[in-house]
Amino acid sequence: MAAITKADLLDRVAGDAGVTKADAERVLDSFFSTLVSAAKSGEEVAWPGFGKFSASHRAARTGRNPQTGETIKIAASTGLKFSASSTLKSQLNTKGAKKAVKKK
């Protein structure tokens, strides 16, 4: 499965919205910076019909290096979590949305 690059995404968004690539990039950059700021302040960002973004906090814990077996301390961290809405899940699971996977 091929990944969509930033340039590809900007081309698609600009084409669909009928705006320049520069305008599309400014809007997407603003969206992502707003998302990060909201998550840092503990807010959730929800888009009805799409899903919800929220901060996910992981406590500090003890882990193990799989190569040496040595015990290590893993620091607490915060990540970004996405929860898809039921509408999005339904769209992804309709027959027309899935592409057949070819077996080799």
C-alpha positions in Angstrom: 0.0 0.0 0.0 1.5 3.3 -1.0 1.5 6.3 1.3 0.1 9.7 0.3 2.8 12.3 0.6 2.3 15.9 1.9 2.6 17.1 -1.7 0.0 14.6 -2.9 -2.4 15.6 -0.1 -2.0 19.3 -0.8 -2.7 18.6 -4.5 -5.9 16.7 -3.7 -7.1 19.2 -1.1 -6.4 22.2 -3.3 -8.1 20.6 -6.3 -11.2 19.5 -4.3 -11.5 22.9 -2.6 -10.7 25.0 -5.7 -7.9 26.9 -4.0 -4.2 27.2 -4.6 -1.8 24.7 -3.1 -0.3 27.5 -0.9 -3.8 28.3 0.5 -4.4 24.6 1.2 -1.1 24.3 3.0 -1.8 27.3 5.2 -5.2 25.9 6.2 -3.8 22.4 6.9 -0.9 23.8 8.9 -3.3 25.9 10.9 -5.5 22.9 11.5 -2.7 20.8 12.8 -1.2 23.5 15.0 -4.7 24.1 16.5 -5.1 20.4 17.1 -1.7 20.2 18.9 -2.5 23.3 21.0 -5.9 22.0 22.0 -4.4 18.6 22.9 -1.7 20.2 25.0 -4.3 22.1 27.0 -6.4 19.0 27.6 -9.1 19.8 25.1 -10.6 17.3 22.7 -11.1 18.3 19.1 -14.3 16.7 17.6 -15.5 16.8 14.0 -19.0 15.3 13.7 -19.2 12.5 11.2 -15.4 12.0 11.3 -14.1 11.5 14.8 -12.4 12.9 17.9 -8.8 13.7 18.7 -7.6 13.8 22.3 -4.4 13.6 24.4 -3.4 10.2 25.7 -1.3 10.2 28.8 1.0 7.3 29.5 2.5 6.9 33.0 6.1 6.2 33.7 6.8 2.5 33.8 9.5 -0.1 33.9 10.3 -2.0 30.7 12.8 -4.6 29.6 15.3 -4.4 26.8 14.4 -7.4 24.6 18.0 -7.9 23.4 19.8 -7.8 26.7 17.0 -8.5 29.2 18.1 -5.4 31.1 15.4 -3.5 33.1 15.0 0.1 31.9 12.8 3.0 33.1 10.4 4.4 30.5 9.5 8.0 31.1 5.9 9.2 31.1 4.7 10.6 27.8 1.7 12.1 26.0 0.5 11.0 22.6 -2.4 12.0 20.4 -5.3 9.6 20.1 -7.9 9.4 17.4 -11.3 7.8 17.8 -13.3 7.4 14.6 -17.0 8.2 14.7 -19.6 5.6 13.9 -20.3 7.4 10.7 -16.7 7.2 9.5 -16.5 3.5 10.5 -19.6 2.8 8.5 -18.2 4.6 5.5 -15.0 2.6 5.7 -16.8 -0.7 6.0 -19.2 -0.3 3.0 -18.6 -2.7 0.1 -17.6 0.1 -2.3 -14.9 1.5 0.1 -12.7 -1.6 0.3 -10.3 -2.5 -2.4 -9.6 -6.1 -3.0 -6.3 -7.3 -1.7 -4.4 -9.4 -4.2 -2.9 -12.6 -3.0 0.6 -13.4 -4.3 
